[in-house]
Amino acid sequence: MRRTFHAARLRTQRGAVAVEAAIVFTVLVLFATLPSIYWAIYFYRYSAAQKGLHHAALYLSTAPKVEMEVEGPDGNPAALTLAQNILDSEMAGMRPPDIEVLCGYRQASGNVSWRFCTTTNNRLSSQALTRLSVAISMNYISPLTGGESDLWIAPTIEVPYVGN
């Protein structure tokens, strides 16, 4: 009689250890996976922003001189408006920021001066557009809390201007 009672008690103790292990392992897995999900989404959004910016910069580097001198509907050069549309389509599902474009102009002295790309700067005959620096800067929205985090997504791409 005692023997069967002792065997039943051992079986229940083994079951209790299995339940405790399941609870502990679940908590440990949560601690391991939540940060990795957080960083995986951050790097996905960073690479999407970088790829969209790269495509916009490639378009700007080959945009015709006419598109760099003519104003678009927003007052910027028409090529910048198209580059913004390229970035918007690449970053679908995210809130894409405005593109910041600096143009490198070769002066008559041979020096390159960096200024914001405007239609008036692009029309000056005393300087030639030689380089473009395209950048965006946006705050990373945490997928776990839905609020802004301390991380920034700010890729910058510099390309030569080869448009004619």
N, C-alpha and C positions, 0 to 999 in steps of 0.2 A: 504494500500500500504506500509506504513511504517512497519507494523507488519511483513510482509513476508520478507522484506529486512533485518530486524533485525534477524529473524530466520535463514536466509541463512548465515549471518555473524557469528553466533554462531556455525553453523555446520562447517564452514571452520576453525574456531579457534580450535575446538576439533580435527580436522584432523591434524593440525599443532602440537599439543601436542603429538599425537600418533607418528608422524614422529620423533620428537625430542626424545621421550622416546625410540624408536627403535634404534636410533643412539647411545644414551647414554648407553643403556643396552648392545649393541654389544661391545662397547669399554670396559665396565666393565667386561663382560664375557671374553674378550681377556686377560685383566690384571689378571684375576683369573685363567684361564686355561693354559696359556703358562708356568708359573712357575711349575704348577703341572705336565704338560707333561714333562718338563725338568727333574724334580726330579723322576718321574715315570720311565723314561728311564735310569736314573743313577742307581736307585735301581735294576732295571731289569738286567742291565749289571753287577752290583756288585754281585747279587745273582747267575748269570750264571757263573761268574768267580769263586766264592766261591764253587759252586757245582762241577765245573770241577776240581778245585784244590783238593777238598775233595776226588773225585774219583781217581785222580792221587795219592794222599797220601795213600789211602787205598790199591791201587795196590802196591805201594812201600813198605808198611809195611809188605806185605805178599810175596814179591818177593823172589825167592830162592837166597841163598848165591852165587851161581854160576853166576847168572845174575848181581849181585852187583860187582863181581870181574872181569867179562869179559867186554872188551871194545866193545862199539857199533860202528856204522859207523862214528859217530861224535867225537869219542875219549872219551866220557863219559861212565860210566857203562851202559850196555845194558838196564837195568831196567829204568834208567832215560830217555833214548830215547823213550821207550814205554810209560812212564808216560807223556812225552811231547806230544806224539801222542794222548793220552787220553784227555789231556787238549785242544788240537787243535780241536778235534771232538766235545767236549762239548761247546766250544766257537765259533762254526761255525758262520760266518757272522761278527765276530769281529776280530781284529788283536791281537791274543794271544801272550803274551810275553814269553820269555824263563823262565823256572822254575828255581828257586834258591833253592838248597837242601843242608841243613847242616845235617851232621850225628853226633850223639852223641855216642862217643866211651867210654866204661868203661875200665879204665886203670887197671893195676895190683894193684895199691893202692886203688882202689874202687871209685875214682873220675871219673866223666863223663866230657870229654873234647869235645867241639864242633868244628868240622872242615868241610871243603867242602868235599862232597862225591866224591872221586876219586877212581880209581881202585887200586892205590898203597896204599891208606889209608885203603881200605877194605880188602887188602890181609895180612896186618900185623897180626902176631899171638899174639903179646903182648897186643892187645886191641880187644874188642868185640863190634860189632855194636849193640846198644841197643835202640836208639831213632832216629827219623827223624823229621826235621823241614822243611816243604815245604812252599815256599812263591812265590808270583808273585807281580810285581809292574808295573802298567800301568797308563798312563794319560787318563783322561776321555775326549773324543771328544764330544763337544757340538753338539746335533742334530739340534739346531736352527741356529748356525753360521757355523758349520763344522770345527771350529778351536779347538785347545787344550784349556782346561779350567784349573782353579787352583785346581780342584778336582782330587784326585788320587784314584785308585782302587788297594788296597794292602792287600788282605787277607793273613793270615799266619795260617798254620795248623801244629800241632805237634802230632805225632803218635808214639807209641812204635813199634819197629821192632820185628816181630815174625817169620820172615823167617828162614828157616833151612839151 
